[in-house]
Amino acid sequence: MKRARRGVEIGREEGREEGREKGRDEVREIVVEMLLHAVGKRFPNLDFSPEIERVRDIKALKQLFFDLDQIPDEEALRQRFAALSPISQS
């Protein structure tokens, strides 16, 4: 009986972790979508979707969204993304 109870506890914890992970993924998708829209309005002729997709840090993406109106031009935005993106190994 103790084994069964322990198994149920382990299953619940695994389910919780799965739920948290799924929630983080959903939040990231929302932040990415909002940032893509905002960048598209600010810089309509540019496509920054690859740069946005490379950034894994949700907090950094949110901060970029909030700071977007203070970024003066395309080059400054590219520099911000370069600072956030993991170094690619080609």
MARBANU-907421 format. One record per residue: y, z, x of N, C-alpha, C, O, CB in turn; residue in three letters; chain. Coordinates in nm, 4 decimals, decimal comma. Glycine has a CB too. Layout:
<rec <Y Z X> <Y Z X> <Y Z X> <Y Z X> <Y Z X> ALA A>
...
//
This chain:
<rec <-0,1198 0,0000 0,0820> <0,0000 0,0000 0,0000> <0,1268 0,0000 0,0868> <0,2253 -0,0665 0,0547> <-0,0005 0,1212 -0,0935> MET A>
<rec <0,1223 0,0764 0,1982> <0,2391 0,0799 0,2861> <0,2648 -0,0562 0,3491> <0,3796 -0,0971 0,3666> <0,2205 0,1853 0,3952> LYS A>
<rec <0,1550 -0,1268 0,3835> <0,1708 -0,2606 0,4410> <0,2377 -0,3562 0,3433> <0,3262 -0,4332 0,3808> <0,0353 -0,3164 0,4831> ARG A>
<rec <0,1956 -0,3506 0,2203> <0,2531 -0,4385 0,1184> <0,4012 -0,4088 0,1003> <0,4834 -0,4998 0,0893> <0,1788 -0,4225 -0,0155> ALA A>
<rec <0,4336 -0,2805 0,0974> <0,5738 -0,2401 0,0798> <0,6578 -0,2882 0,1992> <0,7697 -0,3366 0,1825> <0,5847 -0,0850 0,0644> ARG A>
<rec <0,6014 -0,2738 0,3193> <0,6714 -0,3187 0,4396> <0,6900 -0,4710 0,4363> <0,7947 -0,5224 0,4758> <0,5935 -0,2763 0,5670> ARG A>
<rec <0,5886 -0,5413 0,3893> <0,5981 -0,6866 0,3775> <0,7074 -0,7287 0,2813> <0,7796 -0,8252 0,3064> <0,4659 -0,7442 0,3327> GLY A>
<rec <0,7190 -0,6574 0,1731> <0,8242 -0,6863 0,0751> <0,9611 -0,6621 0,1385> <1,0531 -0,7418 0,1199> <0,8067 -0,5988 -0,0526> VAL A>
<rec <0,9748 -0,5524 0,2132> <1,1019 -0,5208 0,2798> <1,1394 -0,6307 0,3797> <1,2546 -0,6736 0,3855> <1,0928 -0,3841 0,3518> GLU A>
<rec <1,0415 -0,6753 0,4578> <1,0661 -0,7819 0,5551> <1,1075 -0,9098 0,4830> <1,2010 -0,9778 0,5251> <0,9404 -0,8071 0,6421> ILE A>
<rec <1,0389 -0,9417 0,3761> <1,0723 -1,0609 0,2981> <1,2132 -1,0550 0,2414> <1,2855 -1,1546 0,2417> <0,9731 -1,0788 0,1855> GLY A>
<rec <1,2513 -0,9385 0,1932> <1,3871 -0,9235 0,1393> <1,4916 -0,9439 0,2485> <1,5917 -1,0125 0,2277> <1,4046 -0,7847 0,0750> ARG A>
<rec <1,4675 -0,8835 0,3660> <1,5630 -0,8973 0,4763> <1,5739 -1,0429 0,5200> <1,6838 -1,0920 0,5458> <1,5212 -0,8092 0,5954> GLU A>
<rec <1,4607 -1,1119 0,5286> <1,4637 -1,2538 0,5646> <1,5414 -1,3336 0,4603> <1,6174 -1,4242 0,4945> <1,3203 -1,3096 0,5787> GLU A>
<rec <1,5224 -1,3000 0,3346> <1,5949 -1,3671 0,2266> <1,7440 -1,3424 0,2348> <1,8244 -1,4328 0,2121> <1,5431 -1,3213 0,0921> GLY A>
<rec <1,7807 -1,2183 0,2676> <1,9237 -1,1856 0,2823> <1,9853 -1,2666 0,3964> <2,0940 -1,3227 0,3827> <1,9429 -1,0333 0,3081> ARG A>
<rec <1,9147 -1,2716 0,5082> <1,9673 -1,3453 0,6239> <1,9807 -1,4932 0,5905> <2,0793 -1,5569 0,6273> <1,8758 -1,3264 0,7472> GLU A>
<rec <1,8814 -1,5477 0,5207> <1,8893 -1,6876 0,4777> <2,0111 -1,7099 0,3882> <2,0816 -1,8100 0,4006> <1,7606 -1,7288 0,4034> GLU A>
<rec <2,0342 -1,6148 0,2981> <2,1486 -1,6241 0,2076> <2,2807 -1,6179 0,2821> <2,3738 -1,6924 0,2516> <2,1430 -1,5134 0,1046> GLY A>
<rec <2,2884 -1,5277 0,3809> <2,4108 -1,5182 0,4606> <2,4354 -1,6478 0,5378> <2,5481 -1,6969 0,5445> <2,4027 -1,3990 0,5579> ARG A>
<rec <2,3293 -1,7020 0,5953> <2,3426 -1,8267 0,6707> <2,3871 -1,9409 0,5798> <2,4738 -2,0203 0,6163> <2,2099 -1,8624 0,7392> GLU A>
<rec <2,3275 -1,9483 0,4620> <2,3656 -2,0527 0,3671> <2,5119 -2,0355 0,3252> <2,5854 -2,1333 0,3115> <2,2730 -2,0497 0,2430> LYS A>
<rec <2,5526 -1,9116 0,3054> <2,6917 -1,8839 0,2693> <2,7883 -1,9270 0,3784> <2,8930 -1,9849 0,3495> <2,7099 -1,7360 0,2404> GLY A>
<rec <2,7534 -1,8989 0,5046> <2,8385 -1,9418 0,6163> <2,8493 -2,0938 0,6206> <2,9570 -2,1484 0,6445> <2,7832 -1,8889 0,7500> ARG A>
<rec <2,7369 -2,1617 0,5973> <2,7386 -2,3087 0,5967> <2,8287 -2,3620 0,4859> <2,9039 -2,4572 0,5064> <2,5962 -2,3641 0,5797> ASP A>
<rec <2,8205 -2,2997 0,3681> <2,9028 -2,3452 0,2558> <3,0511 -2,3215 0,2831> <3,1347 -2,4062 0,2518> <2,8611 -2,2738 0,1266> GLU A>
<rec <3,0833 -2,2062 0,3413> <3,2234 -2,1773 0,3751> <3,2735 -2,2786 0,4766> <3,3850 -2,3292 0,4637> <3,2388 -2,0333 0,4306> VAL A>
<rec <3,1924 -2,3087 0,5773> <3,2326 -2,4054 0,6791> <3,2595 -2,5418 0,6156> <3,3577 -2,6079 0,6495> <3,1240 -2,4175 0,7880> ARG A>
<rec <3,1722 -2,5841 0,5233> <3,1916 -2,7130 0,4559> <3,3243 -2,7159 0,3804> <3,3947 -2,8169 0,3823> <3,0753 -2,7410 0,3592> GLU A>
<rec <3,3580 -2,6064 0,3146> <3,4833 -2,5997 0,2386> <3,6027 -2,6068 0,3331> <3,6977 -2,6809 0,3080> <3,4894 -2,4701 0,1544> ILE A>
<rec <3,5979 -2,5301 0,4416> <3,7079 -2,5297 0,5378> <3,7239 -2,6682 0,6002> <3,8361 -2,7165 0,6159> <3,6840 -2,4237 0,6475> VAL A>
<rec <3,6135 -2,7318 0,6354> <3,6186 -2,8664 0,6938> <3,6816 -2,9641 0,5947> <3,7669 -3,0447 0,6319> <3,4766 -2,9145 0,7340> VAL A>
<rec <3,6397 -2,9566 0,4698> <3,6943 -3,0471 0,3683> <3,8450 -3,0257 0,3509> <3,9205 -3,1224 0,3410> <3,6219 -3,0264 0,2337> GLU A>
<rec <3,8884 -2,9002 0,3471> <4,0315 -2,8713 0,3329> <4,1094 -2,9211 0,4546> <4,2176 -2,9783 0,4408> <4,0544 -2,7200 0,3136> MET A>
<rec <4,0540 -2,8990 0,5730> <4,1222 -2,9417 0,6950> <4,1287 -3,0936 0,7039> <4,2315 -3,1487 0,7431> <4,0516 -2,8849 0,8183> LEU A>
<rec <4,0208 -3,1615 0,6682> <4,0223 -3,3080 0,6675> <4,1309 -3,3608 0,5746> <4,2033 -3,4545 0,6085> <3,8852 -3,3631 0,6251> LEU A>
<rec <4,1411 -3,3001 0,4583> <4,2428 -3,3426 0,3616> <4,3835 -3,3181 0,4171> <4,4695 -3,4059 0,4104> <4,2245 -3,2676 0,2272> HIS A>
<rec <4,4059 -3,1994 0,4716> <4,5383 -3,1647 0,5235> <4,5765 -3,2524 0,6431> <4,6901 -3,2990 0,6518> <4,5423 -3,0169 0,5637> ALA A>
<rec <4,4835 -3,2746 0,7342> <4,5107 -3,3602 0,8499> <4,5386 -3,5023 0,8030> <4,6279 -3,5691 0,8552> <4,3918 -3,3582 0,9496> VAL A>
<rec <4,4615 -3,5487 0,7039> <4,4827 -3,6826 0,6500> <4,6200 -3,7009 0,5878> <4,6785 -3,8088 0,5977> <4,3777 -3,7133 0,5481> GLY A>
<rec <4,6721 -3,5974 0,5241> <4,8066 -3,6046 0,4656> <4,9133 -3,5998 0,5753> <5,0149 -3,6688 0,5670> <4,8281 -3,4889 0,3650> LYS A>
<rec <4,8895 -3,5185 0,6771> <4,9885 -3,5015 0,7852> <4,9903 -3,6220 0,8795> <5,0965 -3,6650 0,9247> <4,9586 -3,3735 0,8653> ARG A>
<rec <4,8722 -3,6756 0,9084> <4,8583 -3,7905 0,9989> <4,7739 -3,8976 0,9277> <4,6561 -3,9141 0,9592> <4,7919 -3,7476 1,1367> PHE A>
<rec <4,8335 -3,9704 0,8320> <4,7564 -4,0587 0,7435> <4,6835 -4,1742 0,8117> <4,5842 -4,2229 0,7577> <4,8467 -4,1146 0,6419> PRO A>
<rec <4,7283 -4,2185 0,9258> <4,6644 -4,3340 0,9898> <4,5617 -4,2955 1,0948> <4,5120 -4,3811 1,1679> <4,7686 -4,4212 1,0529> ASN A>
<rec <4,5296 -4,1666 1,1024> <4,4373 -4,1198 1,2052> <4,3136 -4,0573 1,1421> <4,3199 -3,9996 1,0335> <4,5064 -4,0189 1,2977> LEU A>
<rec <4,2016 -4,0697 1,2118> <4,0766 -4,0101 1,1647> <4,0336 -3,9030 1,2647> <3,9884 -3,9339 1,3750> <3,9648 -4,1189 1,1469> ASP A>
<rec <4,0481 -3,7785 1,2250> <4,0095 -3,6672 1,3101> <3,8766 -3,6057 1,2664> <3,8406 -3,4976 1,3129> <4,1181 -3,5615 1,3097> PHE A>
<rec <3,8040 -3,6730 1,1782> <3,6790 -3,6138 1,1289> <3,5776 -3,5848 1,2398> <3,5118 -3,4810 1,2330> <3,6163 -3,7057 1,0271> SER A>
<rec <3,5606 -3,6708 1,3424> <3,4647 -3,6355 1,4482> <3,5062 -3,5083 1,5228> <3,4216 -3,4255 1,5569> <3,4508 -3,7515 1,5475> PRO A>
<rec <3,6360 -3,4934 1,5479> <3,6848 -3,3755 1,6174> <3,6612 -3,2494 1,5345> <3,6196 -3,1461 1,5870> <3,8333 -3,3908 1,6498> GLU A>
<rec <3,6882 -3,2592 1,4050> <3,6702 -3,1445 1,3157> <3,5230 -3,1065 1,3086> <3,4894 -2,9882 1,3135> <3,7246 -3,1757 1,1744> ILE A>
<rec <3,4359 -3,2045 1,2972> <3,2924 -3,1775 1,2862> <3,2358 -3,1105 1,4115> <3,1388 -3,0352 1,4029> <3,2173 -3,3068 1,2593> GLU A>
<rec <3,2952 -3,1371 1,5269> <3,2446 -3,0785 1,6515> <3,2734 -2,9291 1,6634> <3,2027 -2,8571 1,7338> <3,3047 -3,1504 1,7699> ARG A>
<rec <3,3766 -2,8833 1,5948> <3,4150 -2,7419 1,6052> <3,3221 -2,6590 1,5166> <3,3143 -2,6817 1,3959> <3,5649 -2,7207 1,5639> VAL A>
<rec <3,2522 -2,5633 1,5764> <3,1561 -2,4815 1,5028> <3,2177 -2,3504 1,4535> <3,1637 -2,2876 1,3625> <3,0353 -2,4520 1,5903> ARG A>
<rec <3,3284 -2,3091 1,5117> <3,3904 -2,1802 1,4821> <3,4745 -2,1889 1,3544> <3,5792 -2,2536 1,3527> <3,4776 -2,1340 1,6006> ASP A>
<rec <3,4283 -2,1241 1,2488> <3,4971 -2,1293 1,1197> <3,6366 -2,0680 1,1299> <3,7323 -2,1219 1,0743> <3,4149 -2,0564 1,0119> ILE A>
<rec <3,6484 -1,9566 1,2000> <3,7795 -1,8910 1,2135> <3,8791 -1,9824 1,2835> <3,9961 -1,9874 1,2457> <3,7661 -1,7588 1,2911> LYS A>
<rec <3,8334 -2,0541 1,3846> <3,9220 -2,1468 1,4564> <3,9667 -2,2609 1,3648> <4,0825 -2,3025 1,3690> <3,8510 -2,2037 1,5817> ALA A>
<rec <3,8758 -2,3109 1,2829> <3,9110 -2,4176 1,1888> <4,0134 -2,3685 1,0869> <4,1093 -2,4386 1,0549> <3,7853 -2,4697 1,1168> LEU A>
<rec <3,9916 -2,2468 1,0363> <4,0873 -2,1909 0,9400> <4,2240 -2,1729 1,0048> <4,3260 -2,2033 0,9429> <4,0365 -2,0562 0,8849> LYS A>
<rec <4,2274 -2,1242 1,1278> <4,3547 -2,1050 1,1959> <4,4255 -2,2386 1,2179> <4,5474 -2,2482 1,2036> <4,3333 -2,0337 1,3298> GLN A>
<rec <4,3492 -2,3400 1,2522> <4,4062 -2,4729 1,2696> <4,4665 -2,5230 1,1387> <4,5735 -2,5839 1,1384> <4,2994 -2,5709 1,3203> LEU A>
<rec <4,3983 -2,4975 1,0289> <4,4492 -2,5353 0,8974> <4,5850 -2,4681 0,8721> <4,6798 -2,5330 0,8276> <4,3478 -2,4965 0,7866> PHE A>
<rec <4,5931 -2,3380 0,9008> <4,7170 -2,2648 0,8763> <4,8295 -2,3062 0,9713> <4,9471 -2,2978 0,9360> <4,6919 -2,1161 0,8888> PHE A>
<rec <4,7935 -2,3505 1,0914> <4,8930 -2,3895 1,1918> <4,9318 -2,5370 1,1851> <5,0219 -2,5799 1,2571> <4,8407 -2,3585 1,3292> ASP A>
<rec <4,8663 -2,6143 1,1013> <4,8826 -2,7596 1,1018> <5,0285 -2,8035 1,0853> <5,0709 -2,9005 1,1480> <4,7989 -2,8205 0,9916> LEU A>
<rec <5,1040 -2,7346 1,0033> <5,2433 -2,7753 0,9811> <5,3307 -2,7532 1,1049> <5,4424 -2,8046 1,1117> <5,3016 -2,6985 0,8631> ASP A>
<rec <5,2808 -2,6776 1,2019> <5,3573 -2,6512 1,3244> <5,3179 -2,7442 1,4392> <5,3783 -2,7397 1,5464> <5,3381 -2,5065 1,3674> GLN A>
<rec <5,2183 -2,8271 1,4172> <5,1720 -2,9202 1,5207> <5,2565 -3,0466 1,5096> <5,2528 -3,1153 1,4075> <5,0177 -2,9527 1,5055> ILE A>
<rec <5,3329 -3,0776 1,6151> <5,4344 -3,1828 1,6031> <5,3828 -3,3266 1,6001> <5,4436 -3,4128 1,5365> <5,5282 -3,1701 1,7146> PRO A>
<rec <5,2695 -3,3536 1,6696> <5,2277 -3,4929 1,6779> <5,0770 -3,5032 1,7052> <5,0066 -3,4038 1,7227> <5,3069 -3,5658 1,7878> ASP A>
<rec <5,0324 -3,6282 1,7076> <4,8904 -3,6578 1,7272> <4,8376 -3,5989 1,8589> <4,7285 -3,5420 1,8625> <4,8677 -3,8095 1,7249> GLU A>
<rec <4,9141 -3,6125 1,9647> <4,8695 -3,5639 2,0957> <4,8502 -3,4116 2,0955> <4,7532 -3,3608 2,1516> <4,9710 -3,6037 2,2044> GLU A>
<rec <4,9416 -3,3408 2,0330> <4,9296 -3,1951 2,0254> <4,8061 -3,1551 1,9445> <4,7377 -3,0582 1,9776> <5,0565 -3,1337 1,9628> ALA A>
<rec <4,7787 -3,2308 1,8382> <4,6596 -3,2020 1,7581> <4,5328 -3,2308 1,8383> <4,4372 -3,1534 1,8329> <4,6605 -3,2849 1,6278> LEU A>
<rec <4,5314 -3,3396 1,9114> <4,4155 -3,3710 1,9963> <4,3924 -3,2607 2,1004> <4,2783 -3,2244 2,1291> <4,4357 -3,5074 2,0671> ARG A>
<rec <4,5003 -3,2085 2,1556> <4,4876 -3,1002 2,2534> <4,4296 -2,9746 2,1892> <4,3484 -2,9052 2,2502> <4,6238 -3,0687 2,3163> GLN A>
<rec <4,4710 -2,9458 2,0670> <4,4153 -2,8292 1,9965> <4,2656 -2,8462 1,9748> <4,1877 -2,7533 1,9960> <4,4863 -2,8080 1,8609> ARG A>
<rec <4,2261 -2,9667 1,9320> <4,0835 -2,9914 1,9112> <4,0061 -2,9841 2,0427> <3,8954 -2,9304 2,0470> <4,0624 -3,1279 1,8455> PHE A>
<rec <4,0640 -3,0379 2,1490> <3,9975 -3,0332 2,2788> <3,9749 -2,8897 2,3237> <3,8724 -2,8586 2,3844> <4,0793 -3,1085 2,3831> ALA A>
<rec <4,0691 -2,8035 2,2944> <4,0558 -2,6628 2,3327> <3,9484 -2,5923 2,2490> <3,8872 -2,4962 2,2954> <4,1907 -2,5906 2,3171> ALA A>
<rec <3,9256 -2,6394 2,1266> <3,8278 -2,5762 2,0365> <3,6879 -2,6326 2,0492> <3,5900 -2,5617 2,0258> <3,8729 -2,5906 1,8950> LEU A>
<rec <3,6772 -2,7591 2,0859> <3,5477 -2,8268 2,0871> <3,4633 -2,7808 2,2065> <3,5144 -2,7594 2,3165> <3,5673 -2,9797 2,0913> SER A>
<rec <3,3338 -2,7665 2,1819> <3,2451 -2,7370 2,2947> <3,2435 -2,8551 2,3901> <3,2604 -2,9696 2,3482> <3,1015 -2,7047 2,2458> PRO A>
<rec <3,2235 -2,8281 2,5159> <3,2206 -2,9363 2,6160> <3,0977 -3,0218 2,5901> <2,9850 -2,9723 2,5874> <3,2193 -2,8793 2,7629> ILE A>
<rec <3,1213 -3,1499 2,5712> <3,0079 -3,2395 2,5445> <2,9450 -3,2798 2,6773> <3,0134 -3,3019 2,7772> <3,0532 -3,3661 2,4638> SER A>
<rec <2,8140 -3,2884 2,6746> <2,7406 -3,3292 2,7951> <2,6796 -3,4655 2,7691> <2,5842 -3,4782 2,6924> <2,6300 -3,2249 2,8338> GLN A>
<rec <2,7343 -3,5661 2,8326> <2,6863 -3,7024 2,8103> <2,5988 -3,7476 2,9236> <2,5491 -3,8602 2,9220> <2,8020 -3,7985 2,7933> SER A>
//
